[in-house]
Structure formats: structure tokens, C-alpha cells
Amino acid sequence: MLNQRFFKTFFLPIILLICGSVFNVIAHAQEMKIYRPGDWKPLLESRANKPMIVHFWGFTCSPCLDELPRWGDFIAQFPDVKTVFIEVDQIPAELSIQTLRDARLNRADHRTSSASFDEYMRYEIDPRWMGELPLTMLISPKGEIRRLRGTVDFKIIRQWLAQF
């Protein structure tokens, strides 16, 4: 009787808490999409003649990590703007999920690289891209691309969006 009460009082809540956390991580991991070589053109075509923002960031890039919470604010203000975040470092999904959750971006369209983000993948996206991060691409409804290298000035993005 005492063992059963002890189990219900102490161990059962701990087990339920752990299971809930594991299921939460699995659910978010399933929401993450994989970015593979060859995905750039289909991603551009998915914009459906609307403006789209693609932001490349890396976990090993401290300006990228500093900037992510401001992206969370931006997404909260502009939830209808298609914004895709592509994480280029190969890190465990749990670490990426937690980083995005901390920046309030866990519900954003997030993709993680399935392969080393080498010069071949970068060339597919932009032949002039040398790999510097962060990199933001503003893609117009007509497919014209404006590149913003380094930390973003969100005033520029708002002005760009005002055109459409």
C-alpha cells in the first residue's frame, strides 16, 4: 500500500512530465523540414507570386543567435509574410528546436540542412555567396531577389514589404 501511494505521489508525475517533454520535442522535430541540395528552386516556386523572406543562419554564428529574438518579434507583427529560416550548421534537432523556441520562432517555417552547407549548396542559391552569415533574401512576387548581408535592419524589410 505504501509503495503504491509513493509511486502515485512521486514517480508517476515525474514519468508523465518526462514523457510530455519527449513528445513535445518529437512533435516540434517533425515540424522541422529538411533542406537538401536541389531545394532552392522549389522553395522559390512555393512563394505563389507573393513576397517571401528567406533567412540563412547558423548556430555557430553569434550575430545570428543574437538576432533570432528580433525575428520572433517580426514574425509576430507580420504572420502572413512567408518567412523561411534555414539553419546551415548540422546540429542536433533538439538544440535547434530549443534555440527557436527561446526566440519565439518554433512555429515558423524552419528548415535544417541535411548535408554540409558547402560551396555547391551556396552556389545553387547565389553564385556570389561566400558563406557569410546571417544572410537574408527578400524575394519579390516577380522573383527578384534583394540580398541583405549581416544583421538585418528590420526597417529596410518593412519598407520593402510596403511595396507589395
N, C-alpha and C positions, 0 to 999 in steps of 0.2 A: 504494500500500500504506500509506504513512504517512498519507495523507488519510483512508483508510477506518478505520484504527486510531484516529486523532484523533477522527473522527466518533463511533465507537462508544464511545470512552472519555469524551468530554466533552459532545458535543452530544446524543446520544441520551438519556442520563439527564436532562438538563435539559428536553428536549422531553417526555419521559414525565412528569416532575414537573409541568410546566405543564399538560399535558393532564389529569392526575389532579386537579389543583386546580380546573380549569374544570369537569370533570364533577361534582366534589363540590358546587360552588356550584349548578350546574344541578339536581342531584338534590334539594338542600335547597330551592331556589326552587320546584320542583314540589310539594314537601310543603306549602308555604305556601298557605293558602286566601285568597281574596279576600273581603273583607267589603263588601257592596253595600247601598245603600238597599233596605229591604224584607227584609233577612236576619234581623232581630231575632226576629220571631215564629217562623220555622222553627228558629232556634237554640234558643229556649226549648222548643220542642216536641221537640227532639232529646235532652232530658235523660232521657227514658224513666222518669219517676217516681222519679228518683234526685237527690240533691243535686248541684248544679253551681255552679261558681265562674266568673264572667266578670270578667276584669281588663282595664281600659282603660288604656293607657299611650301615651306619646309619646316620640319620640326627642329632641324639644326640651325635654323635662321632666326636669331633673336629678334630682329626687327619684325619678322613675320609673326612671331608669337606675341610681341607687344601690340601689334596691330589687330589681331583677331577680335578682341572685345569691341573695337570700333566697328568692325564688320558686323558684329552682332547687333549693334545699335542701328547700323544702316539697314540691315535686313528687317529689323523691327519696323522701321519707318517706310520701307519700300518692299513689302512682302510679295507684291505682284511682279516685280522685276526678276526675270530669270537670272539667277546668280549661281555660278558653279564654282566650287572650291576644289582645286586639285592639289593634293599633298604629294610632293615628289620624293620624299625620303621613304625608304622601306622600313617602317617601324611597326611594332605590334599594333593591331587594330584597337586593343583596349586603351593604349596610350593616346592614340589619335582621337578616339571617342571621348576620353576624359578631357583632353585639351579643347575639343569642340564644345563639349558640354559647359566647361568653365567660361568659354567665350559666348555662350548662348547661341551657338551655331549647330547644335546637334540635330536640328530639324532641317538644316539647309541641304541643298544638293551637294553632297560631298563625295569626292572620288579619291581613291588612293592608288598609287602606281603599283602595277603588278610586276614591273620589271625595273631594272636600273634606269633612271631617267638620264640617259646618256645623250650624246650629240645627235644620234639618229632620231630619238624621240623629239628632242628640241627642234631639230631641223624640220621635221614634219609640221610643227606648229608655227615656227618662224625661223627661216634660214639665218636671220641675223641675231638670233637669241644665243647668247654665250652661256646661259645658265644662271645669271644673276637673279636673286630673289629679294623681295617679292616682285612679281610681275603681274600686272592686271591688264586684261584686254577688254576694251569696250567695243562691242560688235554691234554695228547699226542694223536696222531692219534690212538694209540692202546688202549687208555682208562686209561693209567697210570696217576695218579694224584700226583702232587707235590704241597704242601701247603706252602704258604708264609704268615706268620702271622705278623700283624703290617704293618706299612707304607712300601710300595714297593720300592725296588731298581730296577729301570727300566733297568739297565744294566744286571741284572740277567734274566729278561724277554727276553731281546734281545738275550742274549746268548742261552737261552732255545729255542727260535724260530729259531735260526740259525741251529739247529739240523735237522730241517724238510725242 
